[in-house]
Amino acid sequence: MKLMRSEDAVGQMLCHDITQIIPGVKKGPVFKKGHIIREEDVPVLLSVGKEHVYIWEVDETMLHENDAAQVLCDISINENMHPGPVSEGKIELIADCPGVLKVDRERLMAVNSQGEMMIACHHGDFPVEKGDKLAGMRVIPLIIEKEKMERAREAAAGGQIFTLKPYIHKKVGIVTTGSEVYYGRIKDAFTPVLLDKLSAFDTEIVGHELSNDDAAMTVAAIEKLLAAGADMILCSGGMSVDPDDRTPLAIRTVADRVVTYGAPVLPGAMFMLAYKGEDNIPILGLPGCVMYARRTILDLVLPRIMTGEVLTKADFDRLGEGGLCLNCPVCTFPNCGFGK
């Protein structure tokens, strides 16, 4: 590219977008890359402060910012997302469906470490809705060496940086434990909270069982719901370390594999996750805080489980950083630091 006086650039092709800002009215390109400058364009260029413009000259060793942004898009995009239009050298990725954004942090870091290019995104494991922006990317200079963009491709190691895992249909069984509820001494206040949480996803309730504090009764309730076709079980109550809280024992008895009993999250430290069978049916033991706190460990875990992700102990260990909910007067979750 070469720099020319705007008055001398009539008939030449712009190699960059020209932005016009009118406060409260407009902010965007008044001329796009590839525009052939006309006589009548010169006053407009001068009015936006462009006494000089960059004119495109063919150079086989360089890429324009738009083409370079496309390279970044190619190594980022995956199923269930689409790119927005290229605008002023930037491309954004948009969600095609509700789900959870997964980020390959090593690939993202490798590309951003190349210099003169950037990809910015939501945190990994972030729940998104259809139409949400997932990421934006661009190179910093107006033109960049092709060789640098090839290094970016190599840094991505042939994989995609982002994955959007859509929510799947789940048949849910709920077990409410506690003698005080089972014998009708108090009203069940936990289940309505769970139904509200589940309503944000594609779920159907295949059964709701009550159990007293006897572990054998809780085991029977869980097994009854599994036999009814449940592919996720939520157990509420009896999750502390008190001697008469036996829900963890019941879950251990039914499950084939316990991932964790305890999580570095507040509220939600007494959370339990186990899996049953080759299909990895999740069985969740929910601490009492889920009933009364606005945001808890369940809000961090449920979206991921609803995509079919099988969580590991390491997934929970990583939650410690960002695992403290500040109980803000105005809750902005998930647009906050909780769980990030």
Secondary structure, 3 states (H helix, E strand, C coil): CEEEEHHHCCCCEECCCEEEEECCCEEEEEECCCCECCCCHHHHHHHCCCCEEEECCCCCCEEEHHHHHHHHHHCCCCCCEEECCCECCEEEEEECCCEEEEECHHHHHHHHCCCCEEEEECCCCEEECCCCEEEEEEECCCEEEHHHHHHHHHHCCCCCCEEEEECCCEEEEEEEECHHHHCCCCCCCHHHHHHHHHCCCCEEEEEEEEECCCHHHHHHHHHHHHHCCCCEEEEECCCCCCCCCCHHHHHHHHCCEEEEECCCCECCCCCEEEEECCCCEEEEEECCHHHHCCCCHHHHHHHHHCCCCCCCHHHHHHHHCCCECCCCCCCCCCCCCCCC
